[in-house]
Every structure is written in C-alpha cells, then in structure tokens.
Amino acid sequence: MASKKTNRPAGKPTISTVEPVAAITGGELHIRGQHLAVSGRPAVRLGNQQAHLVVAGNSYIIARVPDAATVGEVVVISGDLESDLCETHLGIQIADSLHPVSNPAVDREGNVYSTFSGSRGQKSPVSIYKIDTNYSSKPFVTDLMNPTGLTFDREGLLYVSSRYDGIVYQVTPSGNMSTYVEGMGVATGMAFDPDENLYVGDRSGTIFKISRSRQIYVFATLEPSIAAYHLAFGPENYLYVTGPTTSSFDSVHRISKAGEVETFYRGLGRPQGLAFDSEGRLYVAASYAGRRGIIRFGESAEPEQFLSGPGIVGLAFTPSKAVVLATHSALFRVDVGIAGWPTF
C-alpha cells in the first residue's frame, strides 16, 4: 500500500541575517533565511508592529520599517509558525518640524543642535534649535538667514554658516551670536582640523581655510555642487568632502594638508553629510546600489550599507555612543554603541 503523503511544514522560519544593522522609519531591512514562507505568505513583526513587505519569498524578504516601530526585535511569521528573535537597531524620532540641510551638531553634554534652514532668502522665526538629552526642543538662535553648516570648536563655541550672506557666525552656549568671518561665498559645510583651523565649503567650488587669527586662505578647489559641500576630518588629518551634483555616481573626495585633492571613492548617489567613528571608519549619508541611508567605509574602503532610511542629509555621533540622523524635517537617534572620532 502506498504511504499517505502529508503537507507537513519542512520547518519553522529561520532567520540567517538581517541587513543592514540599523534603520529608521521608512528604511528597508533585507532578511535572509530558510522556510520564511513555509506555511503561506510571511509577515514580519518589529516589536509589536507589523512591517510592510516589499519582497516576500521563502528565503528572502524586504521589510519596510513602519512609523510606530521603535523596538528592533525582528520576527518572521508564516501561518502558526514564528522564527526566533533577531536583533537590529531602530531609530526613535527625537525632533520634528525642522529643516536640516547638513549634519546636526552635538556638544560635550550630548545636546543636539539642528537648523531650520529654509529656502534661499526665507526668514524663519527660529534658525537653530537645541534638543537636550530628554529630547526637549527649544529655540536657540533666531534672526539668522539660511543657517546651513554647524560645528563646535574646542572651547564649546558653535559655528554656523549662512549660505545666504556667506558669513560664518560664532554662537556662545547662551545663544549670543557674532560674526566670525565674512566673504565665504555660498557658505555650507564646515570642519575644524586638530590645529583649530576652520574649513568652510563654498558651494560654488572653493574650500576656504581660516586660521585662529581669522586669516583666510583658499585651501582647495572642487567642482561646484547643486546643494552643499559637507566636510569632516578623519585619520591622518585628511579633510573628506562630499558635494552632490546632478550625477547619480558622485564622489567622496579627500584633501591632504597640502591642499592636494584626490578621489577617495566614486559611485555614491547624492552623498551629503559625513562623519567618522573612533576606529576611523567613514559614514556618509547617501545611496549605494539603489539602497538609501548611511553608507560605511571600513579599512578596505569598500562601501556597505550601515543604516537604511529615506531622506537622510547628515549624521553625528553622541558622547553616549549613539548616532543622531538628520532627515529633511526631523532628527532620529539610534543607539548603535559606536563612539565618534575625537574632534580635538
């Protein structure tokens, strides 16, 4: 007698990998494993929130992070069967109703500063907001047109560039503002080197160097950018620069102390804000191979997606080893356990 066949599942869903390791609302998690759809169309749960599935296969799923998800515990469900938990890092929104166009800035206490930059010539009631460690957002600077780049010096003074008037302003911890230097063109991204020289990116194609005595030099020239230059110092005192163009195959440049420009990597889509971690790895807000978010470069200088999310324009590491992300209208915090590169 022939044995009777049963449609018994081959095994419960098993997750092998979830990539990237972090995401914010709207980001996409790529889940690989076995038997993910063993008992019918799968579902993916993040904490107690169900994700929208972009791709749903037996060995590969793309799940989009829903708005309310804050717990990075990934479970794949198929029928009555559930996979084991797999951990990832999800961001929480800490501020909204903003308009950042580059990296946020973080002070020594972990307070975050971000702009309401506005369109060119637009005057907004508040120029810069301060978000404290309890995520309370308060106006910090007013009456500054089109604030763009933000950075701190060794003494804890905040520097703000304005792409409207080409001025770099200096702001005290109490919010008092004064002019630091003028004539920076369409002033955008900024960064200090270890000797406390300030570098300012002029969107029309110049990187200025300003000494502590406020002498101004032309440090390097690059192609004009349609948006902004974003600057960060990394290992061996190289200045790293991004400046998105109309190309979808843009470069990250690096500039030596002598002002020599070279291409660090070419092949990113609209690269914007950038930062280094304490191990010297570079993080860039960009898209790579069609995936949007934060792209990381390790020792091999090969790109990998570190975090997934739409509309990210900048990032900064905090003293508590989190990363703060700026989108077009909001700030997110992701506890990734990674320290930032020491500025001084």
C-alpha positions in Angstrom: 0.0 0.0 0.0 1.3 3.4 -0.9 2.1 5.7 2.0 -0.1 8.7 2.5 1.6 12.0 1.8 1.2 14.9 4.3 1.7 18.6 3.7 3.7 19.0 6.9 5.9 22.1 7.0 9.6 21.5 6.4 10.5 23.5 9.5 9.8 26.8 11.2 11.0 30.1 9.7 14.7 30.6 10.4 16.4 34.0 10.0 20.1 33.8 8.9 20.8 37.6 8.5 19.1 40.9 8.8 20.8 43.7 6.9 21.7 46.5 7.4 22.3 46.5 11.2 20.2 49.7 11.7 17.2 51.5 10.3 14.8 54.4 10.8 11.2 54.8 9.8 10.8 54.1 6.1 14.0 52.1 5.9 14.2 48.6 4.4 15.5 45.6 6.2 16.8 42.7 4.0 16.0 39.4 5.7 17.6 36.2 4.5 16.9 32.7 5.9 15.1 29.4 5.3 11.4 28.4 5.4 10.4 32.1 5.7 7.1 31.3 3.8 6.8 27.7 4.8 3.1 28.0 5.7 1.9 30.7 3.3 2.7 34.3 2.8 5.0 35.5 5.6 4.6 38.5 7.9 7.4 40.4 9.6 6.9 41.9 13.1 9.2 44.6 14.6 8.5 44.6 18.3 4.7 44.7 18.3 4.4 46.5 14.9 3.9 44.8 11.6 6.1 45.8 8.7 5.1 46.3 5.1 6.7 43.7 2.8 8.3 44.9 -0.4 9.5 41.4 -1.3 8.2 38.2 0.4 9.9 35.0 -0.5 10.8 31.7 1.2 14.5 32.7 1.6 14.5 36.4 1.1 12.2 39.2 2.5 12.5 43.0 2.2 10.5 44.6 5.1 9.9 48.4 5.4 10.1 49.8 8.9 6.7 51.3 9.9 6.3 54.7 11.5 5.5 53.4 15.0 8.3 50.8 15.2 10.9 51.5 17.9 11.9 48.0 19.0 14.4 46.2 16.8 13.3 42.7 17.5 12.6 41.1 14.2 10.3 38.0 13.9 9.2 36.3 10.7 5.7 34.6 10.9 4.3 32.1 8.5 1.0 30.6 9.4 1.2 29.5 13.0 5.0 29.3 12.9 7.4 32.0 14.1 11.1 32.4 13.8 13.4 33.2 16.7 14.1 36.8 17.5 16.8 38.6 15.6 18.0 41.9 16.9 18.6 45.1 14.9 18.8 48.8 15.8 15.8 51.0 15.1 15.9 54.8 15.4 13.5 56.9 17.5 12.4 60.3 16.4 13.6 63.0 18.8 12.5 66.2 17.0 10.4 67.2 14.1 9.3 70.4 12.2 12.9 71.1 11.3 14.7 71.8 8.1 18.3 70.5 8.3 20.5 70.5 5.2 23.6 69.0 6.7 25.0 67.3 9.8 23.5 68.1 13.2 26.0 69.2 15.9 26.4 67.6 19.3 28.0 69.3 22.3 30.0 67.6 25.1 26.9 67.1 27.2 25.1 65.3 24.4 22.7 68.2 23.4 21.9 68.2 19.7 21.7 71.3 17.5 19.8 71.5 14.2 18.7 74.1 11.8 15.6 75.3 10.2 17.4 76.3 7.1 14.5 77.2 4.7 14.7 78.0 1.0 17.2 80.7 -0.1 16.1 84.1 1.3 13.4 82.6 3.5 13.4 84.1 7.0 12.1 81.7 9.7 11.2 82.6 13.3 13.8 80.2 14.7 17.1 79.5 12.9 18.7 76.8 15.2 17.0 74.5 17.7 18.7 72.9 20.7 17.4 69.4 21.6 18.5 68.3 25.1 19.2 64.8 26.3 15.5 64.5 27.4 14.5 65.3 23.7 13.0 68.6 24.7 13.4 71.0 21.7 13.9 74.7 22.4 14.8 77.7 20.1 18.5 78.5 20.4 19.2 81.1 17.7 16.9 83.5 15.8 17.4 86.1 13.1 19.9 84.1 11.1 19.0 83.7 7.4 19.5 80.2 5.8 21.7 78.6 8.5 23.5 75.7 6.8 26.6 74.1 8.4 27.1 73.6 12.2 30.3 72.7 14.1 31.8 73.1 17.5 35.3 74.3 18.5 37.5 73.1 21.3 36.0 75.7 23.7 32.4 74.6 23.0 31.5 77.6 20.8 29.1 76.8 18.0 29.9 78.0 14.4 27.1 78.4 11.9 27.5 79.1 8.2 24.9 81.0 6.2 24.5 80.2 2.5 22.5 83.5 2.2 25.2 86.0 3.2 28.4 84.0 3.1 29.1 84.7 6.8 30.2 82.3 9.4 28.8 83.1 12.8 30.1 82.2 16.3 27.5 81.4 18.9 28.1 81.2 22.7 26.5 78.5 24.9 23.9 81.0 25.9 22.9 81.7 22.3 24.6 85.1 21.7 25.7 85.4 18.1 28.5 87.4 16.5 30.2 87.4 13.1 33.4 85.2 12.9 34.4 85.7 9.2 32.7 87.1 6.1 33.0 86.5 2.3 32.7 82.7 2.2 30.6 82.7 -0.9 27.7 80.3 -0.7 28.9 79.0 2.7 27.8 75.5 3.5 29.7 72.7 5.4 32.4 73.3 8.0 35.0 71.4 10.0 37.9 72.1 12.4 41.3 70.4 12.0 43.3 69.4 15.1 45.2 72.7 15.0 41.8 74.6 15.2 41.9 75.9 11.7 38.3 76.2 10.4 37.5 74.9 6.9 34.4 76.2 5.0 32.9 74.8 1.8 31.7 77.4 -0.7 29.1 75.6 -2.9 30.5 77.3 -6.0 33.7 75.3 -5.7 36.1 76.6 -3.1 37.2 75.2 0.3 38.4 78.0 2.5 40.8 77.7 5.4 40.5 80.2 8.3 43.3 80.3 10.9 42.6 81.0 14.5 43.7 84.6 13.8 41.0 84.7 11.2 43.3 84.8 8.2 41.5 83.4 5.1 43.2 81.2 2.5 41.9 79.2 -0.5 42.7 75.7 0.6 41.4 73.7 -2.4 39.0 73.9 -5.4 36.4 71.4 -6.5 33.5 71.2 -8.9 30.5 73.3 -7.9 27.7 71.5 -6.1 24.0 71.8 -6.7 23.3 71.6 -2.9 26.2 72.0 -0.5 29.7 70.8 0.5 29.9 68.6 3.5 33.2 68.4 5.4 34.8 66.1 8.0 38.3 65.4 9.2 39.4 61.8 9.6 42.6 59.8 10.1 45.9 61.3 9.1 44.4 64.7 9.1 42.8 64.3 5.7 39.8 66.5 5.0 36.9 64.5 3.5 34.4 66.3 1.3 31.1 65.4 -0.4 29.2 67.7 -2.8 26.3 66.2 -4.6 25.9 67.1 -8.3 23.3 66.1 -10.9 25.2 62.7 -11.3 24.0 59.6 -9.6 27.6 58.4 -9.5 29.2 61.0 -7.2 32.5 61.0 -5.3 33.8 61.3 -1.8 37.0 63.5 -2.1 39.8 63.8 0.4 42.3 66.6 0.6 45.8 66.4 2.1 47.2 69.0 4.5 49.0 70.5 1.4 45.6 71.0 -0.4 46.0 68.1 -2.8 42.6 66.7 -3.9 42.1 63.0 -4.6 39.1 60.8 -5.1 38.5 58.5 -2.1 35.5 56.7 -3.6 33.3 57.2 -6.6 29.9 55.6 -7.0 27.5 57.1 -4.5 24.2 58.7 -5.2 23.8 62.2 -3.8 26.3 61.9 -0.9 25.8 64.5 1.8 26.7 64.7 5.5 29.6 62.6 6.7 31.3 61.6 9.9 34.0 59.3 11.3 33.8 56.8 14.2 36.6 56.3 16.8 38.0 53.4 14.6 38.5 55.7 11.6 35.6 54.3 9.6 33.8 56.8 7.4 30.0 57.1 7.4 28.2 59.0 4.5 24.5 59.9 4.1 24.0 58.6 0.5 22.6 55.9 -1.6 24.6 52.9 -2.9 23.4 50.2 -5.3 19.9 51.6 -5.0 19.8 51.5 -1.2 19.3 54.8 0.7 20.7 55.6 4.2 24.1 55.7 5.8 27.0 54.0 3.9 30.0 52.9 5.8 33.6 52.5 4.6 35.9 50.3 6.6 39.7 49.7 6.3 39.3 48.3 2.8 37.5 51.5 1.6 34.7 49.3 0.3 31.2 50.6 0.9 28.5 48.8 2.9 25.1 49.9 4.0 25.2 50.6 7.7 21.7 52.0 8.1 18.6 52.2 6.0 16.3 55.2 5.8 14.9 57.8 3.4 15.9 61.5 3.1 18.9 61.5 5.4 21.1 64.5 4.9 23.5 64.2 7.8 24.6 62.5 11.0 26.6 63.0 14.2 27.8 60.7 17.0 27.0 61.5 20.6 29.0 61.0 23.8 26.7 58.1 24.7 27.8 56.2 21.5 24.5 56.8 19.7 24.2 58.3 16.2 21.8 61.2 15.5 20.5 61.4 12.0 19.0 64.4 10.3 16.4 64.0 7.6 14.7 66.7 5.6 12.4 67.5 8.5 13.3 65.6 11.6 16.0 64.1 13.9 16.4 60.4 14.8 18.5 58.8 17.4 19.8 55.3 17.0 21.7 53.5 19.9 24.4 51.7 17.9 27.1 51.6 20.6 29.7 53.4 18.4 31.9 56.3 19.5 32.7 59.2 17.2 36.1 60.3 16.0 37.6 62.8 18.5 37.4 66.3 17.1 40.4 67.6 19.0 
